[in-house]
Amino acid sequence: MARPRITLKLATSLDGKIALANGESEWITGEAAREAGRKLRGRHDAIAVGSNTARLDNPQLTTRMAGYSDPARIVFDSGALLSPKSNLAQTANDVPVLLFCAKGAENYASEIKALGVSVLPIASGSSGLDIAQAMEILHRQNIKTLLVEGGGKLAAGFVKAGFVDDIYWFRAPVILGGDGRSGIADLSLETLIDVKPYIRQSVTEIGVDILEIYTKAPT
Ligand SMILES: NC(=O)c1ccc[n+]([C@@H]2O[C@H](COP(=O)([O-])OP(=O)(O)OC[C@H]3O[C@@H](n4cnc5c(N)ncnc54)[C@H](OP(=O)(O)O)[C@@H]3O)[C@@H](O)[C@H]2O)c1
C-alpha cells in the first residue's frame, strides 16, 4: 500500500504519560525539547492529530521558527466537529488543514469549509476512521512524510495499523502516575508474538529531557 513515511512523536513523562487524567498536558517537556519538536515538524510534509487533541489543546501545529516551513495540518475527526473558532480553522487559509471525517459528517461542516478547511469523508468502523484509506489519500496528495503528534488514541491507531516507521520519544524527568493519559492508548494485544520490535538509533540529552529515536525493525 502506498503511504507516507510515518514518524510518531511523543512527549511523555518517565512513565509514558502525555497528560493528566483531566487532559492537562502543557509543558511536560522543557523548552529545549519543545524547540526540537517544532524543528521536527519543519522536516515533515504534514502533521496529524486526533480530534481530542484538536479540541483540548487548540494547537496551531506550526513551526514558528525562521527557516522552517509549516507542514499541512491533518485532523482525524469523525464528526467533523472542529470548532470554527479553533486556531486550526482560523489559520486554514495560511497553512492547509485537511480534516478526515466519517461519511456524511462533511454535510454539517460548512462553517469550517468556508474558512478553508478541506473536509475529506472516508470509511470508518468501531476503531475510528480508516487510517489506511487516509494514508492513501495523503500519498496521492504528494505528502511523503507524516508526523503523528498524538494523542494516545490516534498514536495507538497508527501502531495497530503497523504504520509507525520511526519514533521520536521525548521523555521528561517527571512521573504522572497510572491515572494519567498514556502516550499510546490500548492496543488490546493478546500475545507478545504480535509485538513488533523497534531498533534504538540514538539517545540524546535535550536540556533536562531525553530524546530517544527508534526505527522499525525490518520484518
Ligand atoms: N504530550 C504529548 O506529546 C501530547 C501530544 C498530543 C496530545 N496530547 C494530549 O493527549 C490528550 C488527547 O489524547 P487522546 O488519546 O484522548 O485523544 P486523541 O488521540 O487526540 O484523539 C482521539 C480521537 O481521534 C479520533 N479518531 C478518528 N479516527 C481514529 C482512529 N483510527 N484511531 C484513533 N483515533 C481516531 C476519535 O474521535 P472522533 O470520534 O471524534 O473521530 C478519537 O477519540 C490531550 O490531553 C492532549 O493534551 C499530548
The ligand as an SDF file (V2000), in Angstrom:
LIG
                    3D

 48 52  0  0  0  0  0  0  0  0999 V2000
    2.4970   15.2300   25.2710 N   0  0  0  0  0  0  0  0  0  0  0  0
    2.2190   14.9410   24.0140 C   0  0  0  0  0  0  0  0  0  0  0  0
    3.0760   14.5230   23.2380 O   0  0  0  0  0  0  0  0  0  0  0  0
    0.8180   15.1160   23.5200 C   0  0  0  0  0  0  0  0  0  0  0  0
    0.6030   15.2180   22.1520 C   0  0  0  0  0  0  0  0  0  0  0  0
   -0.7070   15.3110   21.7040 C   0  0  0  0  0  0  0  0  0  0  0  0
   -1.7610   15.2880   22.6170 C   0  0  0  0  0  0  0  0  0  0  0  0
   -1.5240   15.2310   23.9240 N   0  0  0  0  0  0  0  0  0  0  0  0
   -2.6340   15.1540   24.8840 C   0  0  0  0  0  0  0  0  0  0  0  0
   -3.3650   13.9680   24.5950 O   0  0  0  0  0  0  0  0  0  0  0  0
   -4.7090   14.1330   25.0290 C   0  0  0  0  0  0  0  0  0  0  0  0
   -5.6650   13.6640   23.9320 C   0  0  0  0  0  0  0  0  0  0  0  0
   -5.3470   12.3360   23.6150 O   0  0  0  0  0  0  0  0  0  0  0  0
   -6.4960   11.2490   23.4010 P   0  0  0  0  0  0  0  0  0  0  0  0
   -5.8460    9.9300   23.3340 O   0  0  0  0  0  0  0  0  0  0  0  0
   -7.5680   11.4720   24.4080 O   0  0  0  0  0  0  0  0  0  0  0  0
   -7.1330   11.6390   22.0100 O   0  0  0  0  0  0  0  0  0  0  0  0
   -6.5430   11.8590   20.5190 P   0  0  0  0  0  0  0  0  0  0  0  0
   -5.6680   10.7250   20.1440 O   0  0  0  0  0  0  0  0  0  0  0  0
   -6.0500   13.2410   20.3940 O   0  0  0  0  0  0  0  0  0  0  0  0
   -7.8990   11.7970   19.6840 O   0  0  0  0  0  0  0  0  0  0  0  0
   -8.6000   10.5750   19.6110 C   0  0  0  0  0  0  0  0  0  0  0  0
   -9.8040   10.7330   18.7610 C   0  0  0  0  0  0  0  0  0  0  0  0
   -9.4330   10.8150   17.3750 O   0  0  0  0  0  0  0  0  0  0  0  0
  -10.4960   10.3240   16.6080 C   0  0  0  0  0  0  0  0  0  0  0  0
  -10.1010    9.2500   15.6980 N   0  0  0  0  0  0  0  0  0  0  0  0
  -10.6250    9.0870   14.4680 C   0  0  0  0  0  0  0  0  0  0  0  0
  -10.1380    8.0120   13.8800 N   0  0  0  0  0  0  0  0  0  0  0  0
   -9.2920    7.4340   14.7530 C   0  0  0  0  0  0  0  0  0  0  0  0
   -8.5100    6.2420   14.6980 C   0  0  0  0  0  0  0  0  0  0  0  0
   -8.4890    5.4350   13.6250 N   0  0  0  0  0  0  0  0  0  0  0  0
   -7.7600    5.9140   15.7820 N   0  0  0  0  0  0  0  0  0  0  0  0
   -7.7540    6.7240   16.8680 C   0  0  0  0  0  0  0  0  0  0  0  0
   -8.4960    7.8600   16.9870 N   0  0  0  0  0  0  0  0  0  0  0  0
   -9.2560    8.2190   15.9230 C   0  0  0  0  0  0  0  0  0  0  0  0
  -11.5430    9.7480   17.5870 C   0  0  0  0  0  0  0  0  0  0  0  0
  -12.5170   10.7520   17.8560 O   0  0  0  0  0  0  0  0  0  0  0  0
  -13.7770   11.0100   16.8860 P   0  0  0  0  0  0  0  0  0  0  0  0
  -14.8010   10.0040   17.2750 O   0  0  0  0  0  0  0  0  0  0  0  0
  -14.1250   12.4220   17.1980 O   0  0  0  0  0  0  0  0  0  0  0  0
  -13.2980   10.8150   15.4950 O   0  0  0  0  0  0  0  0  0  0  0  0
  -10.7340    9.5400   18.8420 C   0  0  0  0  0  0  0  0  0  0  0  0
  -11.4900    9.5570   20.0380 O   0  0  0  0  0  0  0  0  0  0  0  0
   -4.8830   15.5920   25.3370 C   0  0  0  0  0  0  0  0  0  0  0  0
   -4.8970   15.7380   26.7400 O   0  0  0  0  0  0  0  0  0  0  0  0
   -3.6470   16.2340   24.7590 C   0  0  0  0  0  0  0  0  0  0  0  0
   -3.2840   17.3690   25.5060 O   0  0  0  0  0  0  0  0  0  0  0  0
   -0.2400   15.1530   24.4130 C   0  0  0  0  0  0  0  0  0  0  0  0
  1  2  1  0
  2  3  2  0
  2  4  1  0
  4  5  1  0
  4 48  2  0
  5  6  2  0
  6  7  1  0
  7  8  2  0
  8  9  1  0
  8 48  1  0
  9 10  1  0
  9 46  1  0
 10 11  1  0
 11 12  1  0
 11 44  1  0
 12 13  1  0
 13 14  1  0
 14 15  2  0
 14 16  1  0
 14 17  1  0
 17 18  1  0
 18 19  2  0
 18 20  1  0
 18 21  1  0
 21 22  1  0
 22 23  1  0
 23 24  1  0
 23 42  1  0
 24 25  1  0
 25 26  1  0
 25 36  1  0
 26 27  1  0
 26 35  1  0
 27 28  2  0
 28 29  1  0
 29 30  1  0
 29 35  2  0
 30 31  1  0
 30 32  2  0
 32 33  1  0
 33 34  2  0
 34 35  1  0
 36 37  1  0
 36 42  1  0
 37 38  1  0
 38 39  2  0
 38 40  1  0
 38 41  1  0
 42 43  1  0
 44 45  1  0
 44 46  1  0
 46 47  1  0
M  CHG  2   8   1  16  -1
M  END
$$$$
